[in-house]
C-alpha cells in the first residue's frame, strides 16, 4: 500500500515544578538575607538586608518566568507541529482521493466487442467463450480475428480497437489528449496510431507514448488532470496477445482496451492502492484502505478483481474468490464477502504488485466496480 506520511512526535517540555521553584526561591531568600545580615557594612542597616532579599526574589521570579515561557512556547510549537502534520496528511489524502473521470471506454476480447456482449456474459445470459487447442496449448481467442500469427493478431486487434471505438463512441468533439499511455508492443502502438490518424483525424497521437505502469500511471494521470482544463483528456490504451504454451495451467488469451479519461465523467476512478504479497501485506487491509480512500463504509455490490497467478490468486482464494484464468476474476460481490460465480478471465502475467482501485458511479446507470490491475 502507499504509506500515509508519518512524522515523529514533537518532544514536549515538562511544565515547571511549582513546589520545587517555591522551595528554591525560599532557600535563595534565606541565603541572600543571611549573607546580607553577616556583611560588616550591614550593621544597623536593615535596608541592605531587605535589598538582598528583594534581589533574591526578583532573581527567582525571573527564572521561574523564563522557565514558564519556555514551557508555553514548547506547547505552542507542539500544537503548531501537530497542525502541520494534520495538514500534510489531509493534503496527502486529498491528493490520494483525486478522481479520474472515465468518459469513454471500450474492451475487446474473446467475449465480444461491445458493452452489451460483456454484460450478457457477466449476467450469465450468454455462455462464456470455449477454450480451443492451439500449438499444444489452450487459448481463448476472439472469433472476429481471421489472422493466426500472434504479431499479426496483435496489430489487427489494435486497429480494430480504433475502428470499434469510432463506431461506438459518442458524438462529442475530440481534442488531442494531454498524454497517451500504452500497454503493449511498439508494433501494436504504431498500428494503433496509424489507424487513429485515418479514422479519427482530430486525435493526433505522439510517436512514443508513456508506458503504462499501473498505479504509478494512475497517480500521474490524476495529478495531471487536476491541474488541466476541464476539456482536457488523457488516452489510455493497450493491446496484448499471449501465445499458448504447452503444459500451461491456464489458457492464453488476448484483449485490447481503450479509456478516455478526463476531469469529469460518468464513472470516477481513484489513484488506487498497491497490494504486494511479497511485502507481507494483507489483502483485506488493502481493500479496507480502498474503502477509506473512497469514503465508503462497505464494499460495492459489483466486483471485478484481477490478480496474478501467484500470491495474488492465493490471497483471493483465501477470501473466497476462485480464479478462472491467470490473473482475472469477474463476478458479483455477495453479502458474505465471496464472489458469486466468476465467469470469465484473461491472462495478466505482469500483475504483481497488484493495483487495487474503485470505480464509483455518478449515476445509477453504472455499477460500482472493484478493479485490480497492474
RODO-2510 file (C-alpha; in nm, 4 decimals, decimal comma):
residues 374
     n   res          X          Y          Z
     1     x     0,0000     0,0000     0,0000
     2     x     0,1018     0,3574    -0,0422
     3     x     0,2100     0,4672     0,3071
     4     x     0,0367     0,7591     0,4720
     5     x     0,3070     1,0125     0,5669
     6     x     0,4038     0,9683     0,9302
     7     x     0,6134     1,2117     1,1333
     8     x     0,7892     1,1650     1,4686
     9     x     0,6095     1,3152     1,7691
    10     x     0,7171     1,6561     1,8872
    11     x     0,9136     1,6444     2,2132
    12     x     0,7147     1,8476     2,4670
    13     x     0,8951     2,0242     2,7504
    14     x     0,7873     1,9347     3,1019
    15     x     0,5902     2,2011     3,2920
    16     x     0,7830     2,3863     3,5626
    17     x     0,7521     2,2216     3,9054
    18     x     0,5881     2,4896     4,1221
    19     x     0,6793     2,3220     4,4511
    20     x     1,0454     2,2910     4,3512
    21     x     1,0599     2,6508     4,2369
    22     x     0,8980     2,7727     4,5633
    23     x     1,1440     2,5693     4,7676
    24     x     1,4370     2,7001     4,5646
    25     x     1,3091     3,0576     4,5966
    26     x     1,2675     3,0279     4,9743
    27     x     1,6180     2,8842     5,0085
    28     x     1,7609     3,1625     4,7917
    29     x     1,5809     3,4280     5,0002
    30     x     1,7158     3,2797     5,3245
    31     x     2,0689     3,2592     5,1881
    32     x     2,0533     3,6117     5,0486
    33     x     1,9111     3,7532     5,3732
    34     x     2,1647     3,5656     5,5854
    35     x     2,4611     3,6727     5,3754
    36     x     2,3408     4,0341     5,3735
    37     x     2,2985     4,0326     5,7523
    38     x     2,6507     3,8939     5,8050
    39     x     2,8192     4,1627     5,5985
    40     x     3,0111     4,4180     5,8153
    41     x     2,8568     4,7048     5,6217
    42     x     2,5044     4,5931     5,7102
    43     x     2,5357     4,6619     6,0839
    44     x     2,2440     4,8815     6,1799
    45     x     2,1262     4,8978     5,8172
    46     x     1,8168     4,6863     5,7646
    47     x     1,7703     4,8335     5,4174
    48     x     2,0709     4,6378     5,2882
    49     x     1,9223     4,3113     5,4148
    50     x     1,5864     4,3963     5,2563
    51     x     1,7606     4,4770     4,9284
    52     x     1,9328     4,1370     4,9276
    53     x     1,6067     3,9574     4,9930
    54     x     1,4344     4,1601     4,7195
    55     x     1,7083     4,0783     4,4673
    56     x     1,6746     3,7092     4,5527
    57     x     1,3000     3,7244     4,4968
    58     x     1,3460     3,9069     4,1644
    59     x     1,6075     3,6540     4,0516
    60     x     1,3908     3,3554     4,1461
    61     x     1,0797     3,5081     3,9883
    62     x     1,2668     3,5874     3,6669
    63     x     1,3985     3,2319     3,6450
    64     x     1,0516     3,0905     3,7019
    65     x     0,9005     3,3186     3,4333
    66     x     1,1697     3,2185     3,1829
    67     x     1,1066     2,8518     3,2564
    68     x     0,7294     2,9033     3,2208
    69     x     0,7780     3,0922     2,8938
    70     x     0,9930     2,8090     2,7591
    71     x     0,7236     2,5588     2,8501
    72     x     0,4470     2,7657     2,6917
    73     x     0,6490     2,8092     2,3734
    74     x     0,7117     2,4355     2,3640
    75     x     0,3380     2,3634     2,3981
    76     x     0,2615     2,6170     2,1264
    77     x     0,5225     2,4675     1,8942
    78     x     0,3898     2,1171     1,9622
    79     x     0,0350     2,2219     1,8739
    80     x     0,1555     2,4014     1,5635
    81     x     0,3595     2,0948     1,4681
    82     x     0,0540     1,8719     1,5125
    83     x    -0,1485     2,1094     1,2948
    84     x     0,1189     2,0955     1,0247
    85     x     0,1246     1,7151     1,0416
    86     x    -0,2555     1,7008     1,0194
    87     x    -0,2480     1,9447     0,7276
    88     x     0,0153     1,7412     0,5433
    89     x    -0,1838     1,4223     0,5973
    90     x    -0,5049     1,5937     0,4826
    91     x    -0,3238     1,7151     0,1725
    92     x    -0,1966     1,3617     0,1127
    93     x    -0,5460     1,2165     0,1405
    94     x    -0,6897     1,4926    -0,0795
    95     x    -0,4288     1,4133    -0,3429
    96     x    -0,4752     1,0391    -0,2936
    97     x    -0,8501     1,0815    -0,3464
    98     x    -0,8185     1,2875    -0,6630
    99     x    -1,0630     1,1270    -0,9076
   100     x    -1,0158     1,0333    -1,2694
   101     x    -1,3290     1,0671    -1,4793
   102     x    -1,3775     0,7772    -1,7202
   103     x    -1,5552     0,9457    -2,0115
   104     x    -1,5440     0,6668    -2,2681
   105     x    -1,4232     0,3092    -2,2669
   106     x    -1,4037     0,0041    -2,4870
   107     x    -1,2934    -0,3541    -2,4246
   108     x    -1,2278    -0,6103    -2,6960
   109     x    -1,1744    -0,9732    -2,6091
   110     x    -1,2928    -1,3295    -2,6618
   111     x    -1,6322    -1,2458    -2,5103
   112     x    -1,7149    -0,9712    -2,7593
   113     x    -1,6611    -0,6188    -2,8855
   114     x    -1,9453    -0,4223    -2,7268
   115     x    -2,0621    -0,3451    -2,3766
   116     x    -2,3755    -0,5473    -2,4466
   117     x    -2,1678    -0,8574    -2,5226
   118     x    -1,9776    -0,8311    -2,1951
   119     x    -2,2890    -0,7588    -1,9896
   120     x    -2,4659    -1,0611    -2,1355
   121     x    -2,1793    -1,2874    -2,0318
   122     x    -2,1428    -1,1264    -1,6888
   123     x    -2,5162    -1,1596    -1,6255
   124     x    -2,4966    -1,5248    -1,7410
   125     x    -2,7389    -1,4657    -2,0287
   126     x    -2,4706    -1,5912    -2,2662
   127     x    -2,2181    -1,8698    -2,2329
   128     x    -1,8517    -1,7711    -2,1966
   129     x    -1,6260    -1,8498    -2,4939
   130     x    -1,4920    -2,2018    -2,5186
   131     x    -1,1237    -2,2832    -2,4969
   132     x    -0,9513    -2,4109    -2,8080
   133     x    -0,6335    -2,6090    -2,8658
   134     x    -0,3513    -2,4113    -3,0194
   135     x     0,0010    -2,5412    -3,0741
   136     x    -0,0280    -2,7963    -2,7986
   137     x    -0,1695    -2,5446    -2,5509
   138     x    -0,5060    -2,3959    -2,4641
   139     x    -0,6249    -2,0494    -2,5621
   140     x    -0,9240    -1,8161    -2,5541
   141     x    -0,9355    -1,6331    -2,8870
   142     x    -1,1511    -1,3564    -3,0321
   143     x    -1,3632    -1,5125    -3,3085
   144     x    -1,3713    -1,1917    -3,5144
   145     x    -0,9953    -1,2013    -3,5912
   146     x    -0,9110    -1,4019    -3,9031
   147     x    -0,5286    -1,3981    -3,8879
   148     x    -0,3442    -1,6647    -3,6909
   149     x     0,0070    -1,5291    -3,6227
   150     x     0,0370    -1,3614    -3,2826
   151     x     0,2066    -1,0431    -3,4099
   152     x    -0,0466    -1,0025    -3,6901
   153     x    -0,3362    -1,0642    -3,4498
   154     x    -0,1998    -0,8025    -3,2119
   155     x    -0,1696    -0,5408    -3,4867
   156     x    -0,5151    -0,6240    -3,6179
   157     x    -0,6610    -0,6085    -3,2685
   158     x    -0,5067    -0,2627    -3,2167
   159     x    -0,6548    -0,1397    -3,5454
   160     x    -0,9914    -0,2914    -3,4632
   161     x    -0,9832    -0,1147    -3,1263
   162     x    -0,9740     0,2239    -3,3021
   163     x    -1,2434     0,1345    -3,5545
   164     x    -1,4791    -0,0043    -3,2909
   165     x    -1,4239     0,2990    -3,0700
   166     x    -1,5095     0,5314    -3,3577
   167     x    -1,8208     0,3254    -3,4312
   168     x    -1,9432     0,3050    -3,0721
   169     x    -1,8285     0,6360    -2,9265
   170     x    -2,0439     0,9397    -2,8556
   171     x    -2,0657     1,2423    -3,0829
   172     x    -1,8711     1,4724    -2,8505
   173     x    -1,5929     1,6754    -3,0070
   174     x    -1,2484     1,5286    -2,9513
   175     x    -0,9254     1,7159    -2,8912
   176     x    -0,5681     1,5831    -2,8902
   177     x    -0,5064     1,4236    -2,5492
   178     x    -0,2653     1,5697    -2,2976
   179     x    -0,0925     1,2328    -2,2657
   180     x    -0,1157     0,8858    -2,4123
   181     x    -0,0451     0,5709    -2,2097
   182     x     0,0068     0,2379    -2,3827
   183     x     0,0362    -0,1198    -2,2600
   184     x     0,1741    -0,3407    -2,5338
   185     x     0,4388    -0,3679    -2,8025
   186     x     0,5816    -0,0883    -3,0167
   187     x     0,4444    -0,2500    -3,3347
   188     x     0,0944    -0,2615    -3,1902
   189     x     0,1195     0,1054    -3,0888
   190     x     0,2282     0,2125    -3,4366
   191     x    -0,0647     0,0203    -3,5868
   192     x    -0,2983     0,1810    -3,3319
   193     x    -0,1575     0,5282    -3,4054
   194     x    -0,1784     0,4897    -3,7827
   195     x    -0,5372     0,3678    -3,7648
   196     x    -0,6283     0,6543    -3,5317
   197     x    -0,4874     0,9051    -3,7829
   198     x    -0,7030     0,7535    -4,0581
   199     x    -1,0205     0,7070    -3,8549
   200     x    -1,0234     0,9959    -3,6043
   201     x    -0,8319     1,2786    -3,7672
   202     x    -0,8597     1,5181    -3,4712
   203     x    -0,6851     1,2708    -3,2380
   204     x    -0,3184     1,3430    -3,3031
   205     x    -0,1122     1,0857    -3,1132
   206     x     0,2603     1,1029    -3,0331
   207     x     0,5094     0,8656    -3,1897
   208     x     0,6156     0,7437    -2,8451
   209     x     0,3531     0,7141    -2,5708
   210     x     0,4026     0,6883    -2,1970
   211     x     0,4413     0,3305    -2,0787
   212     x     0,1544     0,2107    -1,8619
   213     x     0,2879     0,1472    -1,5108
   214     x    -0,0291     0,0675    -1,3205
   215     x    -0,0868     0,2640    -1,0021
   216     x     0,2032     0,4979    -1,0753
   217     x     0,0417     0,5949    -1,4059
   218     x    -0,2943     0,6437    -1,2351
   219     x    -0,1284     0,8823    -0,9901
   220     x     0,0335     1,0751    -1,2762
   221     x    -0,2962     1,0978    -1,4636
   222     x    -0,4892     1,2144    -1,1576
   223     x    -0,2291     1,4815    -1,0856
   224     x    -0,2189     1,5982    -1,4481
   225     x    -0,5973     1,6175    -1,4814
   226     x    -0,6327     1,8039    -1,1510
   227     x    -0,4240     2,0868    -1,2966
   228     x    -0,5646     2,0646    -1,6514
   229     x    -0,8530     2,2429    -1,8190
   230     x    -1,1991     2,0846    -1,7901
   231     x    -1,1991     1,9748    -2,1564
   232     x    -0,8526     1,8128    -2,1495
   233     x    -0,8308     1,4345    -2,1729
   234     x    -0,5823     1,1506    -2,1338
   235     x    -0,5879     0,8475    -2,3628
   236     x    -0,5154     0,5080    -2,2048
   237     x    -0,4995     0,2030    -2,4283
   238     x    -0,3419    -0,1382    -2,4503
   239     x    -0,3323    -0,4496    -2,6630
   240     x    -0,1829    -0,7911    -2,5917
   241     x    -0,1944    -1,1353    -2,7500
   242     x    -0,0443    -1,4178    -2,5445
   243     x     0,0851    -1,7243    -2,7254
   244     x    -0,0443    -2,0581    -2,5966
   245     x     0,2142    -2,2736    -2,4195
   246     x     0,2202    -2,6472    -2,3716
   247     x     0,1514    -2,7508    -2,0143
   248     x     0,0316    -2,4070    -1,9040
   249     x    -0,2072    -2,4187    -1,6094
   250     x    -0,4363    -2,1541    -1,7549
   251     x    -0,5267    -2,0799    -2,1167
   252     x    -0,3650    -1,7953    -2,3076
   253     x    -0,5787    -1,5013    -2,4087
   254     x    -0,5931    -1,1738    -2,5965
   255     x    -0,7615    -0,8413    -2,5388
   256     x    -0,7493    -0,4711    -2,6174
   257     x    -0,8776    -0,1831    -2,4087
   258     x    -0,9228     0,1915    -2,4530
   259     x    -1,0080     0,4521    -2,1926
   260     x    -1,0601     0,8221    -2,2478
   261     x    -1,0129     0,9916    -1,9114
   262     x    -1,0864     1,3492    -1,8097
   263     x    -1,1628     1,5595    -1,5052
   264     x    -1,5253     1,4510    -1,5114
   265     x    -1,7159     1,1527    -1,6408
   266     x    -1,9990     0,9084    -1,5656
   267     x    -1,7570     0,6830    -1,3739
   268     x    -1,4838     0,8017    -1,1388
   269     x    -1,1618     0,6157    -1,0598
   270     x    -0,9191     0,6948    -0,7810
   271     x    -0,5425     0,6535    -0,7800
   272     x    -0,5732     0,3083    -0,6280
   273     x    -0,3651     0,1047    -0,3873
   274     x    -0,0849    -0,1458    -0,4405
   275     x    -0,1130    -0,4970    -0,2997
   276     x     0,2140    -0,6874    -0,2809
   277     x     0,2067    -1,0215    -0,1013
   278     x     0,5869    -1,0354    -0,1000
   279     x     0,5878    -0,7483     0,1495
   280     x     0,3533    -0,9330     0,3828
   281     x     0,0541    -0,7115     0,3092
   282     x    -0,2919    -0,8471     0,3818
   283     x    -0,5445    -0,8278     0,1005
   284     x    -0,8170    -0,7386     0,3497
   285     x    -0,6109    -0,4417     0,4711
   286     x    -0,5603    -0,3197     0,1147
   287     x    -0,9305    -0,3415     0,0320
   288     x    -1,0126    -0,1648     0,3595
   289     x    -0,7743     0,1147     0,2569
   290     x    -0,9515     0,1389    -0,0800
   291     x    -1,2834     0,1797     0,1011
   292     x    -1,1293     0,4525     0,3168
   293     x    -0,9851     0,6176     0,0089
   294     x    -1,3316     0,6306    -0,1477
   295     x    -1,5040     0,7163     0,1824
   296     x    -1,7290     0,4107     0,1752
   297     x    -1,8471     0,2071     0,4722
   298     x    -1,8809    -0,1220     0,2827
   299     x    -1,7797    -0,2880    -0,0442
   300     x    -1,9811    -0,2142    -0,3588
   301     x    -2,2105    -0,4778    -0,4977
   302     x    -2,0475    -0,5438    -0,8368
   303     x    -1,6851    -0,6546    -0,8387
   304     x    -1,4131    -0,7255    -1,0924
   305     x    -1,0794    -0,8293    -0,9454
   306     x    -0,7542    -0,9003    -1,1277
   307     x    -0,4639    -1,0919    -0,9780
   308     x    -0,1536    -1,2692    -1,0960
   309     x    -0,1377    -1,6451    -1,0894
   310     x     0,0865    -1,6306    -0,7824
   311     x     0,0378    -1,4743    -0,4424
   312     x    -0,2462    -1,2553    -0,5631
   313     x    -0,4582    -1,5533    -0,6584
   314     x    -0,3769    -1,7299    -0,3319
   315     x    -0,4895    -1,4249    -0,1365
   316     x    -0,8083    -1,4082    -0,3386
   317     x    -0,8833    -1,7748    -0,2742
   318     x    -0,8430    -1,7214     0,0996
   319     x    -1,1185    -1,4595     0,0731
   320     x    -1,3412    -1,6987    -0,1154
   321     x    -1,2654    -1,5877    -0,4713
   322     x    -1,1934    -1,8619    -0,7248
   323     x    -0,9833    -1,7540    -1,0270
   324     x    -1,0905    -1,8907    -1,3632
   325     x    -0,7795    -1,7864    -1,5604
   326     x    -0,4382    -1,6345    -1,4866
   327     x    -0,4976    -1,3099    -1,3089
   328     x    -0,8648    -1,2420    -1,3649
   329     x    -1,1830    -1,2666    -1,1621
   330     x    -1,5170    -1,1375    -1,2804
   331     x    -1,8470    -1,1590    -1,0962
   332     x    -2,0598    -1,0000    -0,8292
   333     x    -1,9799    -0,9449    -0,4651
   334     x    -2,2182    -1,1226    -0,2315
   335     x    -2,3136    -1,0099     0,1162
   336     x    -2,0995    -1,2837     0,2697
   337     x    -1,7866    -1,1344     0,1138
   338     x    -1,7398    -1,4049    -0,1506
   339     x    -1,7538    -1,3834    -0,5275
   340     x    -2,0705    -1,5110    -0,6921
   341     x    -1,9853    -1,7398    -0,9854
   342     x    -1,6881    -1,5914    -1,1685
   343     x    -1,7488    -1,6212    -1,5397
   344     x    -1,4512    -1,5108    -1,7483
   345     x    -1,0927    -1,4026    -1,7440
   346     x    -0,7770    -1,3125    -1,9289
   347     x    -0,4037    -1,3503    -1,8973
   348     x    -0,2450    -1,0716    -1,6912
   349     x     0,1024    -1,2093    -1,6365
   350     x     0,2512    -0,8899    -1,5001
   351     x     0,0044    -0,8392    -1,2189
   352     x     0,2443    -0,8267    -0,9225
   353     x     0,2413    -0,5962    -0,7452
   354     x    -0,1322    -0,5650    -0,7974
   355     x    -0,3013    -0,2263    -0,8046
   356     x    -0,6462    -0,2044    -0,6491
   357     x    -0,8843     0,0780    -0,7162
   358     x    -1,2533     0,1530    -0,7035
   359     x    -1,4750     0,2911    -0,9772
   360     x    -1,7606     0,4849    -0,8218
   361     x    -2,0720     0,5748    -1,0243
   362     x    -2,2053     0,9219    -1,0868
   363     x    -2,5457     0,7803    -1,1798
   364     x    -2,7441     0,4619    -1,1274
   365     x    -2,6739     0,3557    -1,4852
   366     x    -2,3205     0,2495    -1,3920
   367     x    -2,2470    -0,0242    -1,1364
   368     x    -1,9779     0,0200    -0,8754
   369     x    -1,6818    -0,1965    -0,9630
   370     x    -1,3741    -0,3173    -0,7872
   371     x    -1,0804    -0,3148    -1,0254
   372     x    -0,7398    -0,4631    -0,9517
   373     x    -0,4838    -0,4294    -1,2266
   374     x    -0,1175    -0,3671    -1,2873
***
